């Protein structure tokens, strides 16, 4: 009788221990900082695939840091510290509800596992991109990976752009970018959210750096066109897993997205 009671007690204690481990594991689930999640592909966006395919709420389950756009191409996305901001064509910035749809984005759970350090005296956006590439050269020296970077600091000059929502039939993105709304800010504090893709994904995404900006008071932002960094802090991480969710629309199914649209990409990226 005593042995049976002891055996039963051990079973109860073991069950309690397993329950604690399972619940504790759920509470401390490790975030995947090594995966870049992408919604749709760049060439589809360039050709006018602007209908959202996942919600902001779903996107935030994939990462806490990212960039992209919104349903009908309405504004530029900045996902920072788990909050999604929409930089609109009228120059305002608003927080976005979880029900809003997303046609194109990339996101990850950010971790500065490559480099951290001070930045200062970068005269323009090209100097900034060059410094980011130099950081990669000095650490991993692997330009076949994907990278995310956060640059937070003081900017003497920033120029951003955004575009308004579109109506069907959707024009190509290069035609819309020709009439993009641009805004310049002087002496502003803020954060650049930057992603770097390798050359071999050309057409699936944009090779090299893609940068969005958000002011520290979350009142100004957009797709970054120009930047002069007075003083800032760089944090950078890499990702070696790449996942893409494709649209299921009939318009995407009929698109010829295998064409080289590099010229249109450059037109979209530049200052008007």
N, C-alpha and C positions, 0 to 999 in steps of 0.2 A: 504494500500500500504506500509506504514511504517513497519507494523508488518511482512509482507511478506519479505521485504528486510532484516529485522532483523533476521528472521528465516533462510533465505538463507545464511546470513553471518555466523550464528552459524553452519550450516551444513558444510560450507567451512572450518571453523576453526577446527571443529571436524575431518574432513577428513585429514587435515594437521597434526593434533596431532596424529592420528592413524598411518599415514604414517611414522612420525618421530619415534614413538615407535617401529614399525615393523622393520624399517631400523636400528634403534639403537640396537634392540635386536639381529639382524643378525650380527651386527658388534662386539657385545660383547658376543657372544655365549659361554656359560660356557663349558669348556673342561671336559670330563668325566674322573675324576681321580680315580673313584671307580671300574673300570672294567679292568680286565686282558683279553686281546684278544690273542688267540692262533691260530696259523696256523698248521693244522694237529695234529697228536698225536705222542708221543715219540716212542711207539712200532712200528709204521709204519716206522719211520725213522731208527730205529735199524734194521729193516728187509730189508731196501733198497729202500724205497720210496723217491727218491731224485729229482723227477721232480717238478719244481715250480708250484704253484697253484694260487698265487696272485703276483702282482707286488710290487716293493718297493714303488712306488707312492701310491698304495692302502694301504700298510702297514702304511705309514706315516700319513694317514688319521685316523688311529686307535690309534696312540700314538706318543710320542716324545722320548720315552726311551724304549730300548728293546735289546734282544739278539736273535740269531738264526743262520741260515746258508743260502746258496744260491743254485740256480739251479745246479743240478748234484753234490751237496755237495762241491762246490768250495769255501772253505774258511769259516772263522768265522765272524759272524755279530756283530757289536756294533752299536746300534742306540742311539745316545746321543745328546740331545738338538735339536732334529728334523733332524739331519744329519745321514745318514747311511754310515758306514765304513765297508770295507771288508778287514780283515786280511788274507792275502793269504799264501799259503804253502811255498812260496819263502822268507817269512819274511817281505814283503812289506805290506803297508796299503794304500788303495785307497778309495776315495769317490765313491759311487755307484749311477748310474743313475736311474731314476724312472721306466724305462722300464725293469730292471732286475727282474727276477722271484725268488720267495721264496718258498721253500718246507716246512720249519719248522721255527717258530719264536714265540716269545711272546713279547707283547708290551703294554704299558699303557701311559697315560698322567701323568707324575710323579708329586707327591706332597708329601712333607715331613710333613705329618700330624700325624706321630707317634712320631718321635724323631729326634733331631739334637744334635750334640755334638762332642767333640774332641776325637780322638783315637790316641794312641801312644804305642810303644813298643810291638807290636804283632809279635811274632817270626815266625809264619808260618800260612798257610791258615786255619788249623784246629783251631788255636787260634782266628783267625778272625771270622770264622763261629760261634764259641762258644760265642764270644762277641756279635755278631748280635742276637743270640738266647737269650742271657741274656737281651739285650735291649727289646726284645719282652716280656720276662717274667716280666720286670720291668714296662711295659706300659700296653698293652692290655692283656697279658698272654693268648692269644688265638692263638694256633698253628693250628687251623682249617681254618684260613683265608690265603690269599695269600699276600705276601709282596714284595716290591721292595726297593732296597737300592742303594745309590751312596756313594762310599768311595773315596774321592779325597785327595791326599797328596803325601808324599815323601816315596819312597820304596827303601830300600837298596838292595833288591833282588826280581826279578820277573821271573817266568818261564811260558811261554805260549805255546800253540800248535795250529796247523792248519793242514788241509788236502787238497790235490789237488782235482780238479774236476774228476768225475768218468765217465766211459763209460759203456753202457749196454752190457750184463746183469750186473746190479749193484750188487756188493758183499755186504754182511752184514756189518754194521758199525763197529762191533767189529774187523773184519778182517782188515779194513782200519786203525783203530786206532792203531793196532799193528805196523804200519809203519808210524805213524804220524810224522810230522816235528815239532821239539821243539826248542824254542829259549829262552835263558836266558839273562836278562838285569840286570845291577847293577847301583845303584844310579840313579833312574829314577823317574820323576814326572808323575803322571797320575791319571786315574779314573777307579775304578772297578764298573761295572754295574752288579748288583746281583738281582736274583729273588728267592723267596722261595715258594715252593708248599707244601701243607700238604700231609701226608702219604696216605690218601685215594685216591689220584689221581695216584698212582703208575701204570705205564704202559701208562697212558694218558700223564703224564709228569713225571719229575724226582722229587721225594720227597726231601725235604730240599733244600739247597742252590746250585744254578748254577751261576757261575761267569765268566764274560769276562772282559778283561782289554784293555784300550787304553791309550797310553802315551799322555802327555799334548800337544805335537807337532803333534799328530796324525800320527806318523811315525812308531810306533810299537804297536803290540797288538795281541789279540787272546783269545782262551779259557784258562782261568787261571788254572794253575796246582800248582804253588807255589808262595808265596808272604810273604815278611817280611816288615811290615809297620813300618817306623820310626816315622812318625807323619802324621795325617790326620784328615779329617772332615767327619763325618757320617751324612747322611740324609736318613730317612726311612719313607715309607708310606705303607698303607695297602689297599687291594682291596677285596671287598665282593661279586663282580659279576664276573663270569667266562664264557667267550664265546669262542667257538671253531668252526673254519671253517674246514670242512673235505675235503679231496681230492675227486674228482669225477671220478678218473681213474679206468679202469678195473683191474689194478694190485692191487689197494687198496681194491676194492670190493672183490677180491679173497683171500686177506690176512687173516691169522688166527692171529689176533692181541691180542687175549685174553690170550695168554700164559704169564707166569711169566718170564720176561727177565731181572730180577734184576742183575744176574751175568754179563750179557752183558753190562748193564748200568754201573756197577762198573768198568768193563774193559775199557769202553770208557772214563770214567771220570778220570782215574788215569794217573800217569806219566809212560812213556814207560819203 
